[in-house]
Amino acid sequence: MRQSRAEDLIWYFIFFFISGFCSVLYELVWLRLAMAQFGVTTAMVSIVLSVFMAGLGLGSWASGRWLRQREDAGRFPALRLYALIELLIGASGIVVPFGLLWGRRALEHLGPSTSFGYYSVAGLWVAATLVPWCTLMGATVPVAMRAIGQTLPAESSRSFSYLYTANVAGAVAGTTVPLFLIELLGFHGTLKIGAACNCLIVVSALALSHTSPKQRLQNQPAATSAQLVTRPLPGSGSGRTLTLLFLSGLTCMAMEVVWVRRYTPYVGTVVYAFASILAVYLLATFVGSVLYRRWSVRYTQENPVVWIWLASFALLPLVAAGPSTDLDPLLRLLLGIVPFTGVLGFITPMLVDRFSAGDPAKAGRAYAVNVAGCILGPLLAGFGLLPFVSERWALIILTLPWLIIGLAPLRPAMKSTIAARIAVCASLVLAAVLIAAGGGYDENFPDRRVLRDSTATVIATGTGMDKQLLVNGFGMTSLTPITKVMAHLPLAFLDRPPQDALVICFGMGTTFRSLHSWGIPVTVAELVPSVPRLFDYYHSDGRKILESPLSHVVVDDGRRYLERTTQQFDVITIDPPPPVEAAGSSLLYSEEFYQAARRRLRPGGILQQWLPSDVTDAEVTAAVARSLRNSFPYVRTFRDEFGYHFLCSDQPIPIRTAKDLLQRMPASAVADFIEWAEPSSEGSAVVAFRQLNALLQQELPLDQLVAVAPGAPALTDDRPINEYFAFRRWRRSGDLSLLNGDSQ
């Protein structure tokens, strides 16, 4: 028996649900793999995301154009073409990781001497690697619209919104499920799951193409553009519709960049926090698109007040993520993001349906325009707004286009109803209230210095030993003797006078300053440009040290710097930004990172790695210890009350007493080492001896740390178990619950 029309149509929903899931999965994993190969920098993240979106837009436009050129020969089964495209997309899960890896190796040999040259070559390689597959992803929408037109012509006029709704629903799943897959299978294993899902679409689409009546599938010509009627907005041409689509993509993606920076103080820096922002955004978009589907059955023209509502809703994060609002982080997200993205989820498919009226070529063009806005939005926010204005003003600026459009009902020529005019005026009052009431996170600190750049908003605040460094509202470090140990311990253990040292991650600059007390050249690699500029806030001699000819500050991803530089060092000291589970932090704990660092050490040189113990679970401690053991033949571990100091080398690390270490330290280094110690009449040497001796007494065998979780894998780029931990902790809490139940 032939399937009913509804049963046929639901298959397309399933296809695009899975396709939306896979697209977010690929974007997430490809971005992370690119970061591992080319650096965790704002420029590289922008390149990858722009290339991904550009491929989608190109595929949508090109496939729509190709389909229009073949309207008269439209007897080919489009559903089978769609299956072929999905098969090719599935191949990307296998091919792309190799392409990115080959790119890094090629750049190592080419060795561009400048950051601009590096990013130019890396960007071209990323584009060549990703664009073909992203183009195929973008091509699926027009091709599936053609397939619906062939098999279910009565549904063709609203086919874009149907596919869009399914795709967004799948994308919601794509923000959460891959996080569990990565934890269990790693990045490469997760890509294989994505490829398997694409293959499932292929098999199902081919089966559906064979079960559909041949008369409908092969002998019915596709609808031509003359048969498809475009319904433009009243009083405007299709150009206005495309403008609105461009603005919706631009402002939404630009605001997403602002949201991440504004919400980070409340939701944190772990991957699950960023995923929650994206999930809320996509879920609201899905709800909006579902509402549009139901609304469009009875109506064809929206209330013009919707545009001023959009403007007012865009300003809600000013209060929802403001310092004066006391709400749960999830409630902050829901209040601040859902109304705006929900309305966008309504108007975006509405505009594309209206512009295309089921014509795949027009839908492809409209979607490409929307994607063009999505490409420019993050660039505008990240490089054009946030380095110069606060998140508050960035949101206000991005809202201005919708405010201008939303004022249209007040023009005499519009002949709007009194109710519409009242609604517009009320929305303007709401917008004014939100702007006046909204504040920034930095307002929590009356005594502060605030710097902004394309990477982060940096706040320096506090006095004395209670000074704080906050990057996007998250505390990075404090003035603590631990950061001094990171400098003095490896230098004192060297079997020769040190020539130079490298610090990865500047922080408050304490380790950098302590290394200088040895009178050697010191290089520091810091990702956030504004952080070193606050050095003198934490240390009165900071400006003098930075101006010293022995100082070299490199604004770059620390791992990328290690892989690009040819210089070697006697000591490399690393203190990754907290928390240990922060997004991207594993790239400074992985085997691949340690291998890169080892190549930059002179023979007998020492790498110092700090790992806090009070906030780290046993699996992560064991995974880091295992990756160090796999990367260096000699590792010594010293524990203090807050964590572990790992000393790693390719040659045996000498056995030294506290007295030996003290004798190897210059007087200036000894003075720096005890700078923050309690005053004592016994003399600086005695105080320094006691502190060093206490640390040496706490040496641990590395295997003892590995044994705390013997089943934990080594921490690698592919298995960043410190960042992806939800299932592990959920399982542990379940085990504890069972134990508690048994004990009762």
Residue, then its C-alpha position, 0 to 999 in steps of 0.5 A: m500500500r502506498q504511504s500517505r502524504a503525512e507519512d512521506l513528509i515525516w521522513y523528511f523531518i527525520f532526515f533533517f533532524i539527523s542532518g542538523f544533529c550531525s552538522v553541529l557535531y561536525e562543527l564542534v569537533w572540527l573547530r576543536l581539531a583545528m584549535a589543536q592543530f593551529g592554535v586556540t586564538t580568536a583569529m583561528v576560531s573566527i576563521v573556522l567558524s567563518v569558513f563553516m558558515a561560508g560553505l553552508g551559504l555557498g552550497s545553498w546558493a549554488s545548489g539552488r542555482w543549479l536546480r533552476q538551470r535544470e528545471d525543464a529536465g527536472r525528472f531526475p529523482a532529487l531524493r536520490l541526489y540528496a542521499l548521495i550528498e549525505l553519503l559524501i558528507g558522511a565521508s567528511g567525518i573520516v577525511v577532515p581530521f587527516g586534512l587538518l593534521w596534514g595542514r599543521r605538518a605543512l605549516e611546520h615545514l613552511g614556517p611563516s615568519t609572521s602571525f599574518g602570514y601564518y593565519s593566511v596560510a592556515g586559513l587557506w588550508v582550513a578553507a580547502t579542507l572544510v569548504p567542500w563538505c560544508t558546501l554539501m551541507g548547505a546544498t541539502v536544503p534546496v535539493a530536499m525542497r526539490a524532492i518534496g516538490q516532486t513527491l509532495p507538491a502540495e507541501s512545496s510552498r512551505s517546504f523550507s520552513y518545514l526542513y528548517t524546523a527539523n534541522v534546528a530541532g536536530a541542532v538542539a540535540g547536537t549541542t548536548v549529545p556529542l558532549f557525552l560521545i566525546e567523553l566516551l569515544g573521543f573526538h575521532g570516535t564521535l566523528k564516526i558516529g556522525a558519519a554513521c548517522n549520515c549513512l543512516i539517512v542515505v539508506s532511508a532516503l534511498a528506500l523512500s525513493h524506491t517506495s514512492p510511486k515512480q509516476r510521482l518521482q520520475n515522470q512529474p516535472a518539477a515546478t518551474s519558477a513561473q509556477l511558483v508565486t513569491r509573496p513579498l512583504p506588503g509595500s516592499g519588494s523582495g529586496r527588503t526581505l533579503t535585507l531583513l534576512f541578512l540583519s537577522g543572521l548578522t545581529c543574532m550571531a553577533m549577539e551570541v558572541v556578546w552573550v558568551r562574554r556577558y554570561t561567562p561570569y555566571v555560567g562559567t567557562v566549561v564546555y557545558a556552560f557554552a553548550s547551554i547558551l547554544a542549546v537555549y538559543l537553538l531550542a527557542t529558535f525551534v519553538g519559534s519555527v514551530l509556532y510559525r508553521r502553525w501560524s502560517v496555516r491560517y495567516t500570511q502577514e505578520n503584525p508589524v509590531v513584531w519588529i519592535w518586539l524583536a528590538s526590546f527582546a534583544l535588550l533583555p540580557l542587559v538586565a538578565a545578565g546584570p549585576s543587580t539581578d539575583l537569578d539562577p544561571l539557567l533562569r538568566l539564560l532563559l530570560g535573556i535569550v529565549p524571547f529574542t531567539g524565539v522571535l527570530g525562529f519565527i521570522t527567519p523561516m517566514l521570510v524565506d518561505r515568503f521569498s521563495a514560495g517553494d522555489p529551491a533556487k530562491a530559497g537557496r539565495a535567501y538562505a545564503v543571504n542569511v548565512a552571509g549575515c551569520i558570517l559577518g556578525p561574529l566578526l563585527a562583534g569580536f573585532g569591531l565592537l567588543p574591543f572598544v565598547s562594553e558588552r552593554w553598549a555592544l548589545i545596544i548598537l546591535t539592537l539599533p537596526w531593529l529599533i529603526i525598522g520597528l518604528a515604521p508603524l509610527r509613520p503616517a504613511m503606514k496608516s497603522t491602527i491605534a493598537a499598533r501605535i500604542a504597542v510600539c510606544a510601549s516597546l520603546v518605553l520597555a527598551a528605554v527601561l532596559i537600557a537604563a537598568g542594565g549594567g555590566y559585571d565590572e560594576n561589582f568592583p568599585d575599584r577596578r581597571v578594565l581593558r577590552d580586546s578581541t579575546a576578552t574583557v579583563i578586570a583588575t581589582g582589589t588591593g594588597m594581597d587580595k588583588q584579583l584578575l578576572v578574564n570575562g568575569f572569571g577569576m584567573t589567579s591570585l598573589t600566591p607563593i605557589t606561582k613563585v615556586m613554579a619559577h624557582l624550583p625548576l631553575a634550582f634543579l637544573d644541572r647548569p646555570p640557566q640561560d633563559a626560560l619560557v612562561i606559558c600563561f602570564g596571569m598576574g605575572t608573578t612567575f614571569r617576575s620571579l624568573h627575572s630575579w635570576g637575571i636571565p632572558v624570559t619569554v612569556a606567551e599569553l593569549v589575551p593581549s590585555v593581561p600583560r598590560l595590567f602587570d603593574y597593577y599587581h606588581s609595582d615594578g611591573r612596567k620596569i620589568l616589561e621594559s627590560p631587554l631581558s623581557h619578551v612578551v608574545v601575544d599568542d596561544g602558548r602551544r602554537y608558539l611552541e610549535r612555531t618557534t625554533q628557540q630552545f629554553d632551559v626551563i618551560t613553566i606552565d600554569p594553565p588558566p583555571p579551572v582544570e576543566a575549562a574549555g580548551s584547557s586540555l590542549l595545555y595538558s595533553e601528550e601532544f602538547y608535552q611533546a611539542a614542549r619537549r622539542r623546545l627544551r635544551p638537553g637536560g632542560i626542565l618543564q614545570q607543570w602545575l596541577p591543582s589538587d583541591v578542584t581536580d578529580a582522581e581521573v583527571t589527576a591520573a590522566v595528566a600523570r599518565s600523559l606526562r609519564n608517556s611524554f618524558p622519561y624522567v618526572r618528579t612530583f612534589r606536592d604542597e597543600f594546594g596541588y602538584h608541581f611536576l618537573c619533567s626532563d629528558q635526562p635524570i633530574p638531580i637529587r638535591t637537598a633544600k640546602d643545595l637548592l638554596q645555594r644555587m639561587p642568586a640572592s635576588a631570587v632568594a629575596d623574591f622567593i620569600e617576599w610574601a613569607e611571614p616576617s622572621s628574625e631568623g633571616s631570609a636564608v632560614v625562611a627559604f630553607r624551611q619552605l624548600n625543605a617542606l616541599l621536598q619532603q612531599e615528593l610522590p612517585l608518579d605511579q602513585l598518582v596514576a594508580v589513583a584511577p588506573g583505568a583513566p586514559a592518558l590525557t590526549d587531544d582526542r580524549p580530553i577527559n578533564e573537559y568532558f566529565a558529565f557522564r563520569r561524574w553522574r555515574r560516580s554520583g549514582d554509585l555513591s547513591l547506591l552505596n548510601g542506599d545499601s548502608q541504610 
